[in-house]
Amino acid sequence: MRKIDIACIIDDDPIFVFGVKKIMELVDFCNGFMVFRNGEEALNNLKAIISANKKLPDVILLDLNMPVLDGIQFLEEFMNVPCDKKIIIYVVSSSIDPEDILRAKSFESVSDYIVKPISVEKLKEILRDIEKAS
């Protein structure tokens, strides 16, 4: 299984971020990380990366419930940003509310909805899905 280049984690929970980075390292998921604490920080930074024509992440793990700009608001804004690269987005949330799941999956760019905590097996599955898609 080949690993991806850059994974982006958008989540305000430092414990989740720490844990998912450790699991990613364990399964040799990616070469590097981008971490943003909320949707606004992520949106501003990703727009700057696009404008500067620098390397974008291959995958985004996006939390729904965050301060400033939540996951849904991020998706609504990010879908309007012109970008040549297809970035695979997984919503990773502790919410099991069917409405949250349906709303998140209604975005064309969202590949799946994962209920926290994320597992080693789920990350391996993501890698397999990315490999099949490429």
C-alpha positions in Angstrom: 0.0 0.0 0.0 1.5 3.3 -1.0 1.2 6.3 1.4 -0.1 9.7 0.6 2.0 12.8 0.6 0.2 15.3 2.8 -2.7 14.7 5.2 -4.7 17.7 6.6 -6.4 17.5 9.9 -9.0 20.1 10.7 -10.0 19.6 14.3 -10.1 21.8 17.5 -9.4 18.8 19.8 -5.7 18.6 20.5 -6.1 15.1 22.0 -7.7 13.8 18.8 -5.1 15.5 16.6 -2.3 14.0 18.7 -3.9 10.5 18.6 -4.7 10.5 14.9 -1.2 11.7 14.0 0.3 8.8 16.1 -2.0 6.3 14.3 -1.1 7.8 10.9 2.6 7.3 11.8 1.9 3.8 12.9 0.4 2.8 9.6 2.8 4.9 7.5 -0.2 6.9 6.2 1.5 10.0 4.9 4.8 11.9 4.5 3.6 15.1 6.3 0.7 16.8 8.1 -1.1 20.1 8.0 -3.1 20.8 11.2 -5.7 23.5 11.6 -7.8 24.2 14.7 -10.9 25.4 12.9 -12.5 25.8 9.5 -11.6 29.5 9.2 -7.9 28.8 9.8 -7.9 25.9 7.4 -9.8 27.9 4.7 -7.5 30.9 4.9 -4.3 28.7 4.8 -5.6 26.4 2.0 -6.6 29.5 -0.1 -3.0 30.9 0.4 -1.5 27.6 -0.6 -3.6 27.5 -3.7 -2.7 31.1 -4.6 1.0 30.4 -4.1 0.7 27.3 -6.2 2.2 25.2 -3.4 1.5 21.6 -2.4 -2.0 20.9 -1.3 -3.0 18.0 1.0 -4.2 14.7 -0.7 -6.7 14.0 2.1 -8.6 16.2 4.7 -9.9 14.8 7.9 -12.6 17.3 8.9 -14.3 17.6 12.2 -17.9 19.0 12.2 -18.1 20.7 15.6 -15.5 23.5 15.9 -15.4 27.1 16.9 -15.2 30.1 14.5 -16.1 28.1 11.3 -17.5 24.6 11.7 -17.0 21.7 9.3 -20.2 22.3 7.3 -19.4 26.0 7.0 -15.9 25.1 5.9 -17.3 22.7 3.2 -19.7 25.4 1.9 -16.9 27.9 1.6 -14.2 25.5 0.4 -16.4 24.2 -2.5 -16.4 27.8 -3.9 -12.6 28.0 -4.0 -11.2 27.3 -7.5 -8.8 24.4 -7.2 -7.3 22.1 -9.8 -6.4 19.3 -7.4 -9.1 16.9 -6.2 -8.7 16.7 -2.4 -10.4 13.7 -0.8 -12.4 14.8 2.3 -13.5 12.5 5.2 -15.7 14.0 7.9 -14.5 12.6 11.2 -16.9 13.5 14.0 -18.1 12.3 17.3 -21.7 13.1 16.2 -23.9 10.1 15.4 -26.9 12.3 14.5 -28.3 11.0 11.2 -28.9 14.6 10.1 -25.2 15.5 10.6 -24.2 12.4 8.6 -26.7 13.1 5.7 -25.7 16.8 5.6 -22.0 16.0 5.5 -22.4 13.3 2.8 -24.5 15.6 0.7 -21.3 17.4 -0.3 -19.9 15.8 -3.5 -16.3 16.1 -2.2 -17.0 14.2 1.0 -15.9 10.6 0.5 -17.2 9.2 3.8 -18.3 10.0 7.4 -16.3 8.4 10.1 -17.4 8.4 13.7 -14.6 9.1 16.2 -12.3 7.6 17.3 -10.6 6.7 14.1 -8.9 3.3 14.0 -5.8 1.8 12.4 -8.1 -0.3 10.2 -10.1 2.7 9.0 -6.9 4.6 8.0 -5.7 1.5 6.1 -9.1 1.4 4.4 -8.7 5.1 3.4 -5.3 4.3 1.9 -6.8 1.3 -0.1 -9.7 3.6 -1.3 -7.2 6.3 -2.5 -5.1 3.7 -4.2 -8.1 2.3 -6.1 -9.2 5.8 -7.1 -5.8 6.7 -8.6 
